[in-house]
Amino acid sequence: MHRSIRGSVVLVGACMLAVTCAWAQQQPSAQKQSAASADFALTYTTERGQLTSPNGGSFWIQGGGADAAVTLWKGLGIAGSVVGGHASNIAPGVDLNKIEFTAGPRYTYTLRTGHPGAADQRRLQLFGQGLIGGVRAFDGVFPAGSAASTSAASYAVDAGGGLNLFFSNRLGVRLVEADYVRTALPNNGSNVQNDLRLSAGIVYHFGKR
């Protein structure tokens, strides 16, 4: 793995560990301590990219992702995400594959519908997040000085949010997630990508409702 990605992953992991340890060391206050809960999602993703050719042009990267989030206190928590995707023939004879690892803070707001305590009570989760990490692209063509390389790596920044609908205490669907994705892979232009990624899938909830 590229050195910059290793550094980003190590930094993100250290931050997540520090936050978790700090939370665990807090003294519980009587009847006011919020129990931690977690959500795990598997999603289908599609991401809109832009070509740097004279005509501009765009393409869509199709793939999938997995993310996990731990809510620690009053909707505040941390999340981590892994997303991979593939696009064929974005230029004559040129494909693109990439995988991205990010983590950071997430805020989740839960809205319940129906009567409290009802067996069929549904829950809506609205969340927003800001994640940072790294991306690795491979089996493509990336400028490298006077030559070209089949792989490249850079930082990755994601900012966005989504909506989960739970039909039971544990199982639900991610109706939609929309994220702004910024990377800095070499492209014979600005060497910056500003993409839109859309996701949908299934969600599983652990811990207190």
C-alpha positions in Angstrom: 0.0 0.0 0.0 1.2 3.5 -0.8 3.0 5.3 2.0 0.5 8.2 2.1 -2.4 5.8 2.5 -0.7 3.9 5.2 -0.1 7.1 7.1 -3.7 8.2 6.7 -5.1 4.9 7.8 -2.8 4.8 10.9 -3.8 8.4 11.8 -7.5 7.7 11.4 -7.2 4.5 13.4 -5.3 6.3 16.2 -7.9 9.1 16.4 -10.8 6.5 16.5 -9.0 4.6 19.3 -8.4 7.8 21.3 -12.0 8.9 21.1 -13.3 5.4 22.1 -10.9 5.2 25.1 -11.8 8.7 26.3 -15.5 7.8 26.1 -15.0 4.5 27.9 -13.2 6.2 30.8 -16.1 8.6 31.5 -18.0 8.0 34.8 -21.7 7.1 34.2 -24.2 9.5 35.6 -27.3 8.0 37.1 -30.1 7.6 34.6 -28.5 10.0 32.1 -25.8 7.9 30.7 -26.6 7.1 27.0 -25.8 3.6 26.0 -23.6 3.3 22.9 -25.1 1.8 19.8 -23.7 0.8 16.4 -24.9 0.6 12.8 -23.4 -1.5 10.0 -24.3 -1.0 6.3 -23.7 -2.7 3.0 -24.4 -0.6 0.0 -24.4 -0.3 -3.7 -22.6 2.8 -4.9 -22.3 4.9 -8.0 -19.9 7.8 -8.3 -19.8 10.5 -11.0 -16.3 11.3 -12.2 -15.1 14.0 -14.7 -12.7 13.6 -17.6 -9.9 16.2 -18.1 -10.0 15.9 -21.9 -10.8 19.0 -23.9 -14.5 17.9 -24.2 -14.9 17.5 -20.5 -17.1 14.4 -20.4 -18.2 12.5 -17.4 -18.4 8.8 -16.4 -19.9 6.7 -13.6 -18.0 4.4 -11.3 -20.1 1.4 -10.2 -19.3 -0.6 -7.0 -20.1 -1.3 -3.4 -19.2 -0.2 0.1 -19.4 -1.1 3.7 -19.5 1.3 6.6 -19.8 1.1 10.4 -20.7 3.8 12.9 -20.7 3.9 16.7 -23.0 6.4 18.3 -21.4 7.4 21.7 -23.3 10.4 23.1 -26.5 12.3 22.1 -26.2 11.3 18.4 -22.4 12.0 18.2 -20.1 9.3 17.2 -17.5 8.0 14.8 -17.8 6.2 11.5 -15.5 4.3 9.1 -16.1 3.4 5.4 -14.6 1.3 2.7 -15.8 1.8 -0.9 -14.6 0.2 -4.1 -15.6 0.8 -7.7 -14.9 0.1 -11.4 -15.5 2.1 -14.6 -14.9 0.6 -18.0 -13.6 2.4 -21.1 -13.6 5.9 -19.6 -11.3 6.8 -22.5 -10.5 4.5 -25.5 -9.0 1.4 -23.9 -8.7 2.9 -20.5 -10.5 1.5 -17.4 -10.4 2.7 -13.7 -10.5 0.8 -10.5 -10.3 2.3 -7.0 -10.7 1.5 -3.4 -11.1 4.2 -0.6 -10.7 4.0 3.2 -12.0 6.9 5.3 -13.1 7.6 8.9 -14.3 10.5 11.0 -17.1 12.0 13.0 -20.8 11.3 12.3 -23.9 12.9 13.9 -27.1 10.8 13.8 -30.7 12.1 14.5 -33.3 9.5 15.2 -37.0 10.1 14.6 -39.6 7.4 15.7 -43.0 7.0 14.2 -46.0 5.3 15.6 -46.9 4.8 19.3 -44.0 4.5 21.8 -43.4 0.9 22.6 -45.5 -0.4 19.7 -44.2 -3.6 18.1 -44.5 -2.1 14.6 -42.8 1.2 15.5 -40.5 2.4 12.7 -37.5 4.6 13.0 -35.9 7.1 10.7 -32.2 7.9 11.1 -30.8 11.0 9.5 -27.1 11.3 9.6 -24.3 13.7 8.5 -20.6 13.0 8.5 -17.2 14.2 7.5 -14.6 11.5 6.7 -10.9 11.6 5.8 -8.5 8.9 4.6 -6.9 7.6 1.5 -7.7 6.2 -2.0 -5.8 3.8 -4.2 -6.5 3.6 -7.9 -5.2 0.8 -10.1 -5.4 -0.9 -13.5 -5.7 2.5 -15.1 -3.5 5.2 -16.7 -2.1 7.9 -14.5 0.5 10.5 -15.6 3.9 10.1 -13.8 6.3 12.7 -15.1 7.2 11.9 -18.7 5.8 8.4 -18.4 2.6 6.9 -17.1 1.7 4.5 -14.3 -1.0 1.9 -13.9 -1.7 2.9 -10.3 -1.8 6.0 -8.1 -2.8 7.0 -4.5 -3.8 10.2 -2.7 -5.8 11.5 0.2 -9.6 11.3 0.2 -12.2 13.5 1.8 -15.9 12.7 2.0 -18.7 14.9 3.3 -22.3 14.2 3.2 -25.2 12.3 4.8 -28.0 9.8 4.4 -31.3 8.4 5.5 -31.9 5.0 7.1 -35.4 3.5 7.6 -35.7 0.7 10.2 -38.7 -1.7 10.0 -37.6 -3.6 13.1 -35.3 -3.2 16.1 -32.3 -4.4 14.1 -32.9 -4.5 10.3 -33.4 -1.5 8.0 -32.6 0.0 4.6 -30.5 2.9 3.6 -32.8 4.8 1.4 -30.2 7.1 0.1 -26.8 8.5 0.9 -25.2 11.4 -1.0 -21.5 12.3 -0.5 -19.1 14.9 -2.0 -15.8 13.1 -2.6 -12.5 14.9 -3.1 -9.3 13.2 -4.2 -6.0 14.2 -5.7 -5.1 11.5 -8.3 -2.9 12.6 -11.2 -4.9 13.3 -14.3 -2.9 15.6 -16.6 -4.9 18.5 -15.4 -5.6 20.0 -12.0 -4.8 16.6 -10.4 -8.0 17.1 -8.2 -11.3 15.2 -8.4 -14.6 16.6 -7.1 -17.1 13.7 -7.4 -20.6 13.0 -6.3 -21.3 9.5 -4.9 -24.8 8.0 -4.3 -25.4 4.9 -2.2 -28.3 2.7 -1.1 -28.4 -0.7 0.7 -29.2 -2.5 3.9 -28.4 -1.5 7.6 -28.1 -3.6 10.7 -28.4 -2.0 14.2 -26.6 -3.2 17.3 -27.3 -2.1 20.9 -30.0 0.1 22.3 -32.8 1.4 20.1 
